[in-house]
Amino acid sequence: MPDMHIRTALPEDDDALARLDRATWSTLHAVQPRPEPPFEPFFNDRFGPRDHLVAERDGRIIGYVKLGFPTPLLVNAHVRQIQGFVVAEEARGHGVGKRLIRAAMDEARRQGALRITLRVLGHNTPARKLYEAEGFVIEGVLPGEFLLDGAYVDDVLMGRLL
């Protein structure tokens, strides 16, 4: 998508990001129940605008990636973790996800990280293929970690050096 750009989220993006999150909710990637009114704000005390990169096209947010620390421990402060990743349905298949993942890796490097990790549900084949194409490898599997729609689903741990 040539007219798309990626930027750090702004406080005023809260509503658009919350709507995108609700519109794309699926047990393909979500382990929390479907959001119901009254809806919580998208940003909270733990994750604010500075922790999100957004993909924007024509003034509309079409995706985001949330980057955080895997733990509060100083001994792994050199690691960043992708802790949220969404691309709008109509924007999928156009390189938006690839650009967001690459932007997250660039931001992690800018912050001084040496590694980046993520967790993905075992049945989320499209996301797993994207991560593998961007150099992530499986570093562990928690078999049957989640019960979603009546089926046990693996939690796949992936990572790569930066």
N, C-alpha and C positions, 0 to 999 in steps of 0.2 A: 504494500500500500504506500505509494510514493508520497501522498499528502498527509501521512500519519507522522506524528512526532511523539517522543517520549519525554516526560518531565517528572519532576518530583511533585507529589500531590500537594494540594493547597487545602486549608481548612474548609473553604467553600465547596470542595469536591465531595464532602461527606454524603449529601443526599444522592448525588449521581452514583457514587460508589455503592451505597447501600442498595439502590434500585438495581444496579447491575448484578450485585451479589444475589439478590432475591430472584432475578430473572434467569440466572444461570444455575440456580441450585439444582443439584442432582446427586443421587447416591453413587454416581460414577466417581465423584470426588469429595463429597461431603459426608462427614460422620456425625454431624449434629442434625437434629430434626429440622425440617423445613421451617424457616422463620414465619412467625404469625404475629399479627398486630397485638398489642402496640409494638412497633419495631424499635430495636435499640439503635442508637447512633452507630455509624460505621466506625468512626474513630473513638478510642477510649484511652484510659490512663496508661495502658500498656503499649498500644500501637497508635501513633498519631500520623499526621500527614508526612512527616519526614521519613517514615518507615515504608512508604509506598511510592512506587514509580507507576505512572499511569500512561497508557497509550491513548492519544487523542487524535481524532480526525474531524475536521469541520466543526470544531468547538464541542465535540461530543466524546466522552470517555468510552472507549471500546475495549478496555482491558486494564488490568493492573497486576503488579507483583508486589508482595509484601516481603521485606527482608528484615530479619532479626537475628538475635543471638540464640543459639540452641539452648544455652543455659546461662545463668547469671555468674558462673564461675570464671575467675580470671584465667584459670589454666586452659580454657579453650576460647579465649577472647579472639584468637586468630581465625576462628571459624564463623562464617555467617550461614544462616539457614533460610531458604525460601519457605515461608510459612503461610503463604496464600498466593494463588495464581488463578486468574480468570480472564477469559477472552469472550467477548460477546458472541453469541451464536452466529450472527450475520458476518462477523469479521474473521471467523475461523477459516483456515486454509489459505490465508493471504500473507503469512509471514509475521503476523502480529505477535504470536506467542514466542517465536524465535527471537524477535527483536527485544521483547520484554526480558527473556531469559538472559540474553547477551548484555542488556543494560544492567540487570541485577548483578551479573558477574563483574562488570566494569565498576559498578558502585561498591561492591564488596572489596575489590582490589583497591579502589580509591580510599576506602576506610582502613586499609592495611591488612585485610584478611588474606590468608594463604590457602584456605579451603572453603568450599561451599557445599552444603548438603541440602537434602530435602527428603520428604516422605511422600509416597504416592500409593494409592490403593492398587493392589495387584491387578484388578480387572480394568483399570484405566489405561487401556492400550494406547490410545492417541497421545496421552501425556507421557507415558513411558518411552514411546518412540521419539518424541521430541527431545526429552532429556538425554536419551542415549545419543541422538544425533548431535547434541551439544557437548558431548564428552563425559556425561555422567555415567557412572557404573554402579551396579548393584553392590552394596556393601553389607547388606543383611536383609533378612526377611523374618517378619513376625507372622507365622502361619495362623490363619483364622483369627486374627486380632479383633476384627469388627464383625458384628452381625448386622447386615444391611439387607433390607427387603427379604428377610428369611434365609439369606445365604451368608456363610462365613467367608470373609474376604481378608486376604493377606495385606499387611502393612509392609511396603517395600522401602527400604532405606537406601538412598542413592547419594553419591557425592563425587567430587572431583577436586583436583588441585587447581589453583588459579594461576 
